[in-house]
Amino acid sequence: MSAEKWEDNEEIKIFREYLRIPSVHPDIDYTACVEFIKRQADSLGLPVDVVCPAVKSKPVVIVKWLGEQPELPSIILNSHMDVVPVFSEKWTHEPFSADIDEQGRIFARGTQDMKSVGTQYLGAIRLLKASGFQPKRTVHVTFVPDEEIGGSLGMAEFVKTDFYKQMNVGFSLDEGGTSASDVHHLFYAERIRWVLKLKLGGTAGHGSLLLPNTAGVKLNYVLNKLSEFRESQVQRLINDKSVNIGDVTTVNLTQLSGGVQSNVVPPLFEAIFDMRLSITLDLVAFEKQIRDWCEEAGGGIQIEFTQKEAYVAPTKMDDSNPYWIALKAAIDELSSYPFGRYSGVNAACAALGLLPINHTPILLHNHNKCVQADSYLQGIGIYKELISLLY
């Protein structure tokens, strides 16, 4: 199918318009995203609220589809507006051009994480409203800021507001991941994110000397220990084919700073590690291990967790969860779309994550992110069926 044919599809046009908004970190101006969502809500005849729970520059946008029985617990269809930084030289297409190639692949930052989901929700609602469907429960389609940097001034603050409490949320659909096969993955839990900052103090002096207890030596020791732990998780993935990335703990050095000039041993190095902890990991024991390694390195290391999420139990996928029963019924009806399950989303309420785009490599924050136009449109149909049976 030619790119020209995809370009004429109304849902693809809407998706591409959203992708072209460069809501990229750092220092995002969300104004264009908010205006885009307002226009889409207006086209659906649905009201919009914009709430800034922490600061004015971090808006949460809520599109409301009132249910026939608004006293029932409502449903949230959640997505985030922000995307991670790009390295344009690594892309074959401009990262915010939303180009379509002859194979029907749409290239842009946000195609998978996660602007696609936001516009797929709206596309599904468009189909449902056109068919005359009216939900029993109220549906809230939420678009939140700053998910890619932890959401501390976005969703984390929004759920504390009276506005959120009045929404009476019972269940949420949220972010998932693409599938390279014909199976769609359903996410029922989330790894715990910790951001570890180490300030490693040590003996300073001339670069020609072998000084004791330098910041560099301490950094090397702790980095080696964390790297050994990281390698154990890599080997687990390699050796156990039943394990996937959601079942292991990831540790990555993401920022390193320090030093004054090339011939001076500095008094301080600073290192930041991004960690995504498995829900089966003993968090208390793991933190103690980190602190022990810092002492073994020679002490004088300041340990700070700039983000330290608490454990959240996985969403139950059994008869005790009425939303799961409804969702499973919908999935069973979608027999032509096989579903698998693994780790993914957490929330204060019951939550499951889904990105209904298959036959697509999982690119996450990689370069050249893309989705197939036909798979994107198929996903709108999947959401249509899921939403209709959740109510």
ZAMARGU-4260 file (C-alpha; in steps of 0.2 Angstrom, whole numbers, plus 5000, padded with zeros to 4 digits):
<rodrens>
0) 5000/5000/5000 | 5007/5017/4995 | 5011/5031/5007 | 4999/5042/4998 | 4984/5031/5003
5) 4989/5031/5021 | 4991/5050/5021 | 4972/5051/5016 | 4966/5042/5031 | 4958/5053/5044
10) 4964/5044/5059 | 4982/5043/5052 | 4981/5062/5049 | 4976/5065/5067 | 4990/5054/5073
15) 5003/5062/5063 | 4998/5080/5068 | 5001/5075/5086 | 5018/5067/5082 | 5023/5083/5074
20) 5022/5093/5091 | 5040/5092/5098 | 5035/5090/5116 | 5053/5084/5119 | 5063/5085/5135
25) 5070/5096/5142 | 5060/5112/5145 | 5044/5107/5136 | 5030/5119/5132 | 5014/5109/5132
30) 5003/5122/5125 | 5003/5115/5107 | 4998/5098/5115 | 4984/5105/5125 | 4977/5114/5110
35) 4978/5099/5100 | 4968/5088/5113 | 4955/5102/5115 | 4952/5102/5096 | 4950/5083/5096
40) 4938/5083/5111 | 4928/5097/5102 | 4927/5086/5086 | 4920/5072/5097 | 4908/5084/5107
45) 4916/5080/5123 | 4921/5093/5137 | 4939/5096/5142 | 4947/5101/5159 | 4965/5107/5161
50) 4972/5105/5178 | 4989/5111/5184 | 4992/5101/5200 | 5009/5108/5204 | 5015/5121/5192
55) 5006/5130/5177 | 5019/5123/5165 | 5014/5105/5169 | 4996/5103/5164 | 4985/5087/5165
60) 4972/5087/5151 | 4956/5077/5155 | 4943/5073/5141 | 4927/5067/5149 | 4914/5055/5141
65) 4899/5055/5154 | 4892/5038/5157 | 4874/5034/5159 | 4877/5029/5177 | 4890/5042/5183
70) 4889/5036/5201 | 4898/5020/5196 | 4917/5020/5197 | 4925/5028/5182 | 4938/5022/5169
75) 4954/5031/5165 | 4962/5029/5148 | 4979/5037/5152 | 4994/5042/5141 | 5008/5055/5142
80) 5011/5070/5131 | 5030/5071/5133 | 5044/5061/5124 | 5062/5058/5127 | 5076/5068/5118
85) 5082/5064/5101 | 5099/5063/5092 | 5093/5068/5074 | 5109/5062/5066 | 5104/5044/5071
90) 5087/5045/5062 | 5084/5042/5043 | 5069/5053/5045 | 5067/5069/5054 | 5061/5064/5071
95) 5046/5076/5072 | 5041/5075/5053 | 5030/5059/5055 | 5035/5054/5038 | 5027/5038/5030
100) 5037/5027/5019 | 5031/5016/5005 | 5029/5001/5017 | 5017/5011/5028 | 5029/5014/5042
105) 5026/5031/5051 | 5043/5038/5058 | 5043/5050/5073 | 5048/5051/5091 | 5032/5046/5101
110) 5025/5033/5089 | 5027/5020/5102 | 5030/5029/5118 | 5017/5035/5119 | 5007/5047/5108
115) 5000/5033/5098 | 4990/5027/5113 | 4982/5044/5116 | 4976/5046/5098 | 4970/5027/5097
120) 4959/5030/5113 | 4951/5045/5104 | 4949/5035/5088 | 4941/5021/5097 | 4929/5033/5105
125) 4925/5041/5088 | 4920/5024/5082 | 4910/5020/5097 | 4900/5037/5096 | 4897/5034/5078
130) 4889/5017/5082 | 4878/5025/5095 | 4887/5017/5110 | 4885/5025/5127 | 4895/5019/5141
135) 4887/5016/5158 | 4903/5022/5167 | 4911/5038/5164 | 4927/5038/5154 | 4941/5050/5157
140) 4954/5051/5144 | 4969/5059/5153 | 4985/5066/5145 | 4999/5069/5158 | 5015/5078/5157
145) 5033/5073/5162 | 5031/5054/5163 | 5048/5052/5155 | 5056/5061/5170 | 5046/5053/5183
150) 5029/5063/5183 | 5033/5070/5200 | 5025/5087/5195 | 5012/5078/5184 | 5002/5062/5188
155) 5010/5060/5205 | 5003/5077/5210 | 4987/5075/5200 | 4981/5060/5210 | 4982/5070/5226
160) 4970/5083/5220 | 4951/5085/5224 | 4948/5085/5205 | 4955/5067/5204 | 4946/5061/5219
165) 4930/5067/5212 | 4933/5057/5196 | 4930/5041/5207 | 4942/5031/5197 | 4940/5012/5198
170) 4951/5006/5184 | 4964/5013/5172 | 4971/5007/5155 | 4989/5014/5152 | 5005/5012/5143
175) 5011/4995/5136 | 5023/4990/5123 | 5023/4985/5105 | 5025/4966/5100 | 5036/4960/5086
180) 5025/4945/5084 | 5006/4943/5081 | 5003/4943/5100 | 4998/4958/5110 | 5006/4960/5127
185) 4995/4965/5142 | 5005/4973/5156 | 4999/4970/5174 | 5013/4976/5185 | 5027/4989/5185
190) 5046/4988/5190 | 5050/5000/5203 | 5061/5015/5198 | 5075/5021/5208 | 5087/5035/5203
195) 5103/5033/5213 | 5115/5048/5215 | 5132/5045/5222 | 5144/5059/5228 | 5160/5051/5230
200) 5173/5062/5240 | 5191/5058/5241 | 5209/5063/5242 | 5213/5077/5230 | 5230/5082/5223
205) 5243/5081/5209 | 5240/5069/5195 | 5258/5062/5196 | 5255/5055/5213 | 5246/5038/5219
210) 5236/5046/5232 | 5225/5035/5244 | 5206/5034/5244 | 5203/5045/5229 | 5186/5048/5222
215) 5190/5039/5206 | 5196/5024/5215 | 5180/5023/5225 | 5169/5026/5209 | 5178/5012/5201
220) 5175/5000/5215 | 5156/5004/5216 | 5154/5004/5197 | 5162/4987/5196 | 5150/4980/5209
225) 5135/4987/5201 | 5141/4981/5184 | 5143/4964/5191 | 5125/4964/5197 | 5120/4971/5180
230) 5129/4957/5171 | 5120/4944/5182 | 5103/4951/5176 | 5110/4950/5158 | 5114/4932/5160
235) 5097/4928/5168 | 5089/4935/5152 | 5101/4924/5141 | 5099/4908/5151 | 5081/4908/5155
240) 5070/4910/5140 | 5054/4911/5151 | 5061/4928/5158 | 5059/4944/5149 | 5065/4962/5152
245) 5051/4965/5164 | 5057/4951/5176 | 5074/4957/5179 | 5082/4972/5187 | 5091/4985/5176
250) 5105/4996/5182 | 5113/5009/5170 | 5125/5023/5173 | 5117/5038/5165 | 5127/5053/5171
255) 5145/5056/5177 | 5152/5072/5182 | 5168/5079/5191 | 5186/5085/5189 | 5194/5102/5186
260) 5208/5098/5174 | 5218/5084/5167 | 5232/5084/5179 | 5223/5086/5195 | 5215/5072/5205
265) 5198/5079/5210 | 5190/5079/5227 | 5173/5074/5221 | 5165/5063/5207 | 5146/5062/5205
270) 5138/5047/5197 | 5119/5044/5193 | 5112/5027/5190 | 5095/5023/5183 | 5088/5007/5191
275) 5072/4998/5187 | 5069/4985/5201 | 5060/4969/5198 | 5045/4967/5208 | 5052/4951/5215
280) 5068/4959/5221 | 5070/4962/5240 | 5071/4981/5241 | 5078/4982/5258 | 5092/4969/5255
285) 5096/4978/5239 | 5098/4995/5246 | 5109/4988/5260 | 5120/4980/5247 | 5122/4997/5239
290) 5127/5005/5255 | 5139/4991/5260 | 5148/4993/5243 | 5150/5011/5246 | 5158/5007/5263
295) 5169/4994/5256 | 5175/5007/5243 | 5182/5017/5257 | 5167/5027/5264 | 5165/5046/5261
300) 5151/5043/5249 | 5135/5052/5250 | 5120/5042/5244 | 5105/5050/5238 | 5090/5043/5230
305) 5082/5057/5219 | 5068/5045/5215 | 5063/5030/5225 | 5047/5023/5221 | 5038/5011/5233
310) 5033/4994/5229 | 5016/4993/5221 | 5007/4975/5221 | 5003/4969/5203 | 4985/4971/5197
315) 4976/4955/5201 | 4971/4945/5185 | 4958/4934/5193 | 4940/4933/5198 | 4942/4946/5212
320) 4945/4960/5199 | 4929/4964/5190 | 4938/4975/5178 | 4949/4960/5173 | 4934/4949/5170
325) 4927/4962/5158 | 4943/4964/5149 | 4946/4946/5148 | 4929/4944/5140 | 4933/4957/5127
330) 4950/4948/5124 | 4941/4932/5122 | 4930/4940/5109 | 4945/4946/5100 | 4951/4929/5096
335) 4959/4935/5080 | 4971/4945/5091 | 4981/4933/5102 | 4986/4941/5119 | 5001/4938/5130
340) 5005/4945/5147 | 5020/4952/5156 | 5025/4966/5168 | 5021/4984/5165 | 5010/4997/5173
345) 5006/5001/5191 | 4994/5014/5199 | 4985/5017/5215 | 4969/5009/5207 | 4968/4993/5197
350) 4978/4996/5181 | 4983/4986/5165 | 4994/4992/5151 | 4992/4989/5133 | 4999/4996/5117
355) 4989/4987/5103 | 5002/4988/5089 | 5010/4971/5084 | 5022/4965/5070 | 5032/4980/5076
360) 5050/4979/5084 | 5050/4986/5102 | 5060/5002/5100 | 5056/5011/5116 | 5068/5026/5117
365) 5078/5020/5102 | 5082/5030/5086 | 5071/5028/5071 | 5055/5024/5081 | 5041/5019/5069
370) 5024/5010/5068 | 5015/5002/5054 | 5000/5012/5049 | 4989/4997/5047 | 4994/4990/5064
375) 4990/5007/5072 | 4973/5007/5064 | 4970/4989/5069 | 4974/4995/5087 | 4960/5008/5087
380) 4948/4993/5083 | 4955/4983/5097 | 4952/4998/5109 | 4935/5000/5103 | 4930/4982/5108
385) 4939/4983/5124 | 4931/4999/5130 | 4914/4993/5124 | 4915/4978/5136 | 4923/4987/5151
390) 4906/4996/5154
</rodrens>
